[in-house]
């Protein structure tokens, strides 16, 4: 079993998330992809988030009908801050023997990876799948702590689009996979701002998610300009 882990605040989940998930399932390839909405993430302000159960329900609505997609409430039911190392350890414990875990993370977030809780332990438990993000460059990985020496030419090939994938082996652990998937121009912060301004949401959200937001009057106050 090759199981992908796609964590995030999903505040709200949008078509960019779903497009990335479909591409990751095909590129790696994965048997299943598990969406993991965050409960109380360490690096985000609590007031920027819709209620956890609303975000969970929006993900449920968005992935309905996708046979390879599933959802976990593991970070919603855990009290306190949600740390990735705790989530991965628990999911590994619950998985069948031989299951390979693939932890999906945007390149922008991965640049902060050395500051996470127990980053070395996390590298030893699962494949880290680093995905291109707008405004970031794979070349920055050449001098990143915790990583072995990586060819600058190989990283530049990812940035230039002449290569779509680079596998970086590690002395311990499954290794790092860099994927130059086409970045999505859609952001959750832009969607929240559009809702605040009453602008159109055409082609940005799955229709059931848009209906849920309208029905529950989410994102009507306290605009937040941070990107997700």
Backbone torsions as a table, in degrees:
resi	resn	phi	psi	omega
1	UNK	NA	128.4	175.6
2	UNK	-110.8	107.8	-171.6
3	UNK	-112.3	120.6	176.3
4	UNK	-88.7	142.6	178.2
5	UNK	-116.5	116.3	-176.6
6	UNK	-119.4	93.3	179.9
7	UNK	-94.2	158.4	177.8
8	UNK	167.7	166.1	177.4
9	UNK	-74.1	-27.3	-179.4
10	UNK	46.9	64.1	-168.5
11	UNK	-122.4	62.1	4.9
12	UNK	-99.8	170.2	170.1
13	UNK	-65.8	142.0	-176.5
14	UNK	-139.5	179.7	-175.4
15	UNK	-65.4	-25.4	175.6
16	UNK	-64.8	-42.6	176.1
17	UNK	-59.0	-45.7	-175.9
18	UNK	-67.6	-38.6	177.9
19	UNK	-64.0	-43.0	177.3
20	UNK	-61.9	-42.8	-179.0
21	UNK	-61.8	-43.9	179.6
22	UNK	-63.5	-41.7	179.5
23	UNK	-65.8	-38.7	-180.0
24	UNK	-65.6	-42.1	178.5
25	UNK	-59.0	-40.3	-178.3
26	UNK	-75.9	-39.7	-172.8
27	UNK	-75.4	-30.9	-169.9
28	UNK	-78.9	-39.4	-23.5
29	UNK	-82.6	165.5	-178.3
30	UNK	-119.6	148.7	172.3
31	UNK	-79.5	-39.7	179.5
32	UNK	-144.6	153.1	174.8
33	UNK	-126.5	123.1	-175.3
34	UNK	-103.1	115.9	174.0
35	UNK	-80.1	132.4	-176.0
36	UNK	-127.9	88.5	176.8
37	UNK	-62.6	137.0	-179.6
38	UNK	-75.4	149.7	173.8
39	UNK	-90.9	-77.2	-179.5
40	UNK	-123.2	80.6	-173.9
41	UNK	-68.7	141.7	-176.3
42	UNK	-65.7	-25.9	-170.8
43	UNK	-106.9	14.6	179.0
44	UNK	-130.3	146.0	178.6
45	UNK	-74.0	132.7	-174.7
46	UNK	-59.8	-37.6	-175.5
47	UNK	-69.5	-12.2	179.0
48	UNK	-80.5	-10.8	-171.7
49	UNK	-101.8	141.4	166.5
50	UNK	-68.8	160.7	178.7
51	UNK	-52.4	142.0	-174.4
52	UNK	-55.7	-43.4	-177.0
53	UNK	-68.1	-30.5	175.5
54	UNK	-68.3	-41.5	178.1
55	UNK	-65.7	-38.1	176.6
56	UNK	-61.9	-46.0	-178.6
57	UNK	-65.1	-36.7	178.5
58	UNK	-64.7	-38.5	176.4
59	UNK	-65.0	-42.5	176.8
60	UNK	-55.0	-46.1	-178.9
61	UNK	-65.1	-38.8	-175.2
62	UNK	-69.7	-34.9	-173.9
63	UNK	-97.1	-1.8	179.5
64	UNK	-57.8	130.3	179.0
65	UNK	94.2	-7.3	176.7
66	UNK	-94.8	109.1	-172.5
67	UNK	-64.6	-25.9	-178.3
68	UNK	-89.5	-6.7	-175.3
69	UNK	-99.3	142.6	175.3
70	UNK	-144.8	174.7	-176.6
71	UNK	-138.2	148.7	177.7
72	UNK	-130.1	141.1	176.1
73	UNK	-101.5	21.9	-173.8
74	UNK	-58.0	-35.2	-178.7
75	UNK	-88.1	-12.4	177.0
76	UNK	-84.0	-30.6	-176.8
77	UNK	-90.9	-12.0	178.8
78	UNK	-83.4	128.6	178.4
79	UNK	-72.4	150.8	176.3
80	UNK	81.4	-165.3	-178.6
81	UNK	-66.0	149.0	179.7
82	UNK	-102.0	111.1	178.1
83	UNK	-105.0	137.1	-175.2
84	UNK	-60.6	-37.2	-178.1
85	UNK	-61.9	-38.2	178.9
86	UNK	-67.6	-40.3	179.6
87	UNK	-63.9	-47.2	-177.9
88	UNK	-65.1	-41.2	178.3
89	UNK	-61.0	-41.1	-179.4
90	UNK	-70.1	-41.2	179.3
91	UNK	-66.6	-36.1	175.7
92	UNK	-63.5	-39.9	178.8
93	UNK	-63.5	-37.1	-177.1
94	UNK	-79.7	-19.3	-173.2
95	UNK	-80.6	158.1	176.7
96	UNK	-68.3	150.3	176.8
97	UNK	-55.1	139.1	179.5
98	UNK	90.6	-5.9	178.7
99	UNK	-67.7	130.5	175.4
100	UNK	-98.7	130.6	-179.3
101	UNK	-101.9	135.1	179.0
102	UNK	-122.6	111.4	-174.5
103	UNK	-94.1	109.7	-178.5
104	UNK	-82.9	132.7	-179.6
105	UNK	-149.8	138.7	176.3
106	UNK	-70.4	150.1	-179.3
107	UNK	-58.6	-38.0	-179.8
108	UNK	-61.9	-42.4	178.7
109	UNK	-71.3	-34.9	-177.9
110	UNK	-65.9	-26.2	178.6
111	UNK	-64.3	-22.7	175.7
112	UNK	-93.3	2.8	-173.1
113	UNK	-55.4	-38.3	179.7
114	UNK	-60.4	-19.2	179.9
115	UNK	-89.5	-4.6	-178.7
116	UNK	-70.8	166.3	174.7
117	UNK	-72.0	126.7	176.7
118	UNK	50.0	56.0	-177.8
119	UNK	-63.9	-37.2	-179.4
120	UNK	-64.7	-40.4	178.1
121	UNK	-63.1	-37.8	179.8
122	UNK	-65.7	-39.5	177.8
123	UNK	-63.1	-27.8	-178.3
124	UNK	-82.6	-14.6	-175.4
125	UNK	-96.3	-28.4	-171.9
126	UNK	-151.0	160.6	169.5
127	UNK	-67.3	131.6	172.0
128	UNK	-95.7	120.8	-177.7
129	UNK	-107.6	105.2	-175.2
130	UNK	-96.3	121.1	-171.8
131	UNK	-112.6	138.0	-178.6
132	UNK	-55.0	144.5	176.8
133	UNK	-135.0	147.9	179.0
134	UNK	-57.7	137.8	175.6
135	UNK	81.6	4.9	178.6
136	UNK	-123.3	158.3	-176.2
137	UNK	-128.7	135.6	176.3
138	UNK	-64.1	-21.4	179.1
139	UNK	-58.4	-25.6	-179.1
140	UNK	-66.5	-17.3	179.9
141	UNK	-73.8	-13.9	-175.9
142	UNK	-62.0	-29.7	-177.7
143	UNK	-119.1	19.2	-176.5
144	UNK	-78.0	134.5	175.7
145	UNK	-59.9	155.5	178.3
146	UNK	79.0	-13.1	-178.9
147	UNK	-99.6	148.1	172.7
148	UNK	-70.9	175.0	176.5
149	UNK	-64.1	127.1	-177.9
150	UNK	-118.3	138.0	-179.6
151	UNK	-62.3	123.6	177.9
152	UNK	-63.3	-34.7	179.4
153	UNK	-63.5	-41.5	179.1
154	UNK	-64.7	-40.3	179.1
155	UNK	-67.5	-37.9	178.1
156	UNK	-66.7	-30.8	177.2
157	UNK	-65.0	-36.1	175.3
158	UNK	-64.8	-45.2	-179.4
159	UNK	-64.1	-35.2	-178.1
160	UNK	-80.8	-13.0	-179.3
161	UNK	85.0	5.2	177.9
162	UNK	-81.6	-12.8	173.9
163	UNK	-133.1	142.0	-178.1
164	UNK	-102.7	-18.3	-174.7
165	UNK	-147.7	141.5	174.5
166	UNK	-137.6	124.4	177.3
167	UNK	-98.5	125.4	-180.0
168	UNK	-112.0	106.4	179.4
169	UNK	-71.7	151.5	177.7
170	UNK	-121.0	151.6	178.4
171	UNK	-58.5	-37.5	175.3
172	UNK	-130.9	139.2	179.9
173	UNK	100.6	165.4	-175.0
174	UNK	-67.6	-26.0	179.1
175	UNK	112.3	178.3	-177.3
176	UNK	-115.5	136.1	177.6
177	UNK	-117.2	119.9	176.0
178	UNK	-98.2	125.8	-179.5
179	UNK	-118.5	122.4	176.9
180	UNK	-92.7	64.0	176.8
181	UNK	-74.9	147.9	178.5
182	UNK	-58.8	121.8	-178.4
183	UNK	-69.2	147.4	179.5
184	UNK	-88.2	138.0	176.0
185	UNK	-78.8	-5.5	-176.6
186	UNK	-84.1	135.0	175.2
187	UNK	-132.3	148.5	179.3
188	UNK	-66.2	-34.6	-179.9
189	UNK	-64.5	-38.9	177.4
190	UNK	-65.2	-40.0	178.5
191	UNK	-62.6	-44.2	179.0
192	UNK	-61.3	-40.5	179.3
193	UNK	-66.5	-38.6	177.6
194	UNK	-62.8	-39.9	178.0
195	UNK	-63.3	-41.1	178.2
196	UNK	-59.2	-40.0	-174.7
197	UNK	-90.5	-5.2	-177.5
198	UNK	73.7	23.3	-179.7
199	UNK	-81.2	166.7	-178.5
200	UNK	-67.9	147.8	177.0
201	UNK	-115.5	19.5	-175.3
202	UNK	-57.1	129.1	175.6
203	UNK	68.0	11.5	179.8
204	UNK	-100.8	-30.9	-174.6
205	UNK	-127.8	148.4	168.0
206	UNK	-60.6	137.7	-177.3
207	UNK	-51.3	-40.9	178.7
208	UNK	-63.3	-32.2	178.3
209	UNK	-70.4	-42.9	177.6
210	UNK	-60.2	-43.1	178.9
211	UNK	-63.1	-39.6	179.5
212	UNK	-63.8	-42.7	-180.0
213	UNK	-62.2	-43.0	-179.9
214	UNK	-66.5	-45.1	-177.7
215	UNK	-61.9	-38.5	-175.8
216	UNK	-99.7	6.3	176.0
217	UNK	51.4	49.1	178.7
218	UNK	-81.3	151.7	174.8
219	UNK	62.1	31.7	-180.0
220	UNK	-87.2	-20.5	-176.2
221	UNK	-134.8	168.9	177.8
222	UNK	51.3	67.2	-179.4
223	UNK	-59.5	139.9	179.6
224	UNK	-120.8	128.9	-173.1
225	UNK	-101.5	8.2	178.5
226	UNK	-79.0	144.5	-177.8
227	UNK	-84.3	152.1	176.9
228	UNK	-128.9	NA	NA
